[in-house]
Amino acid sequence: MARGTRTSLEVSVRAGARIYTGAMLVFLIVPVLVVLPLSFTSGQLLVFPLPGWSLQWYEDFFTNPIWTNALRNSVWIGVVVTALATTLGTAAAIGLHGCKARWAGAVMALLVMPLAIPVVIVAVATFYFFAALGLVGTYAGIVLAHTVLALPFVVVTVSATLQGFDPNLVRAAASLGASPFLAFRTVTLPIIAPGVVSGALFAFVTSFDELVVAIFLSSPQQRTLPRQIFSGVSENISPTITAAAVVLLVVSVALMGIMELLRRRSEKLKMAGGQTT
Amino acid sequence: MLALMAPSVVFVCFLFALPIVLFLFRAIDNAEIPEALPRTTAAIAEWREGELPPEPVYAALVSDLAALRGTPQLALLARRLNYAIPGFRGVVTRTGRLLPQSMPESPKAALIAIDATWADPAAWGVLRQQSGKVTDFYLLSALDLKRDPSGSVVDVDRDHAIFVDLYGRTLTVSIGVTLLCVAIGYPVAAVMAQATPAAANWLLMAILVPFWTSLLVRSTAWVILLQNEGLVNKTLIWLGAIDAPLALVFNRTGVYIAMVHVLLPYMILPLYSVMKGISPSHLRAAASLGASPVRVFFTVYLPLTMPGVAAGATLVFVSAVGFYVTPALVGGPRDQMIGYFIAYFTNSAVNWGLASALGAFLLVLVAATYLVLGKLVGFERLKVR
């Protein structure tokens, strides 16, 4: 760790640490990647070596009504959840940013609370509550429950973007005669857009990947993709499940990857801004 | 500003906070019995235990059960009383079915003639204990305790005692997973923090991609990898390390492997951000004063990284205690944790009071961890990125 001469012990510790790190990264990444080749197997069993390559399991996934229905449910529920959570969460984040009162911290804590509680408790509590309201086994029920889980991500991401936002800009727009809505649309929104988009992506992935709430709230008609995979794995794993898992994986990794790019871009901008001012 | 926050606050209060409060209340709620047996629960309050209740109590029960006859409430009441007095389901349904159409001369004799349990003061004692609007029955059950007919708290029979074991198992697995994550994650985060920016970027991606992948996909992948014909066993056999496949999945080993895999990023990412913030000049200063690398590590580096270890360990532990899906997929019947039993008592066994009591204890465990470790670490550190 010191500059200059290194003892042989130090060199071997460093080499050891690197090999260890490499091994652990293999441990982290291999299980994620292993479903990829398996989903293209021409055989019936999920074993290596693959007997040959085939798209048959993807064909099954995209034509079998059980899977197409699950995919359609997941996409639609995800889109509605994203719209709801992004609208509510962005408004709340802007409100919190402009509010200097002491209780603003308590509001923030309340809004992120769903992340802190084990999701199985949230799911069961929602199930009892929705059972009384007749919302179990409805699309509305799943959408509302997913929105509760997605909202904290939007609030947190948009709040983070607002950290660097100067409220005087809105005041300037207002003094020039802009209505609050016009000021929001032309001044605030373009500046916080990366945060809003990140929050929206986060909200979509949260809903798209969500399983536990779906287990309790969905009837067979509303089965989402994760819910369908879960029942498949609990019964017997057919290769179609690996195709479904790859679809789930590609969507979430792609969207989260876009989010990461947005995050890095805004960090760079922040640093550049910090240098000029 | 208030108008902008209000919709979210109302939304979360109504669809999150209220359901959680109602869920916790279910752990002590006993309205079912007083509502089904209004006359009996009122009459029984007068009764002194030790002997059989007087005729009016029996008469009250006859009228209550007569009112319930033919309604679904009778079956619900029978199920509810069966939790407290095993075998009572049959007693209640039989009594409801065989009840005379009009009030008999002696309700006491009539009920005892239908079922001899009504001549047992102990059964009446339990019924009286269960006649309040709230009950400690579910909370006690979730601790393997019950009240005996005299009202004092005693252990349940050994055959029925499953929950203390369950908490022990949940804690053992969660602490084990947390320690494994610290042991595996610490060197990885340290190597990442000292790597060149380009290398660190690649390492970060290797951690973020699994982190972004759904827990379900990762647990499924482990089932595939660890099964007898799976890649891990096949590789070990090919290497000659083993002759027959090892049992790696649907047991505790599988649970540890998959849970560590799922939770490791929650350890590495906060630890990495703390380690990246440590100025190398601290380490150089210590070394230039003659400290050996081992000493630099233990007296400078390790103490500086402790906030990251504590933050990561808190995140891993509170996630682990609430796990449900991963143990359900990769564990065996004896590896299930609290979350599984909350789901089980909600869906399969339909004992919502007990599910709520288990949920209440899980919530207490999570809240206590946050309060103790969160205070220690600082809540603002408790985020992954």
Interface residues (C-beta under 8 A of the other chain):
Chain A: M1 A2 R3 T7 L9 E10 V13 A17 R18 Y20 T21 M24 L25 F27 L28 I29 V30 P31 V32 V34 V35 L38 L45 L46 V47 F48 L88 G89 A91 A92 I94 G95 L96 G98 C99 V107 L110 L111 M113 P114 A116 I117 P118 V119 V120 I121 V122 V124 A125 T126 F127 Y128 F129 F130 L144 A145 T147 V148 L151 V155 V205 D209 L211 V212 I215 F216 P226 I229 F230 V233 S234 I237 I241 T242 A245 L248 L249 S252 V253 M256 G257 E260
Chain B: M1 L2 A3 L4 M5 P7 S8 V9 F11 V12 C13 L15 F16 A17 L18 P19 I20 L22 F23 R26 I184 P187 V188 A190 V191 M192 L203 A206 I207 L208 V209 P210 W212 T213 S214 L215 L216 V217 R218 S219 T220 A221 W222 V223 I224 L225 E229 G230 L231 K234 H261 L264 P265 P280 L283 R284 A287 S288 P293 V296 F297 Y301 V318 V321 G322 Y324 V325 A328 L329 G339 I342 A343 T346 N347 W352 A355 G359 L362 L363 V366 Y370
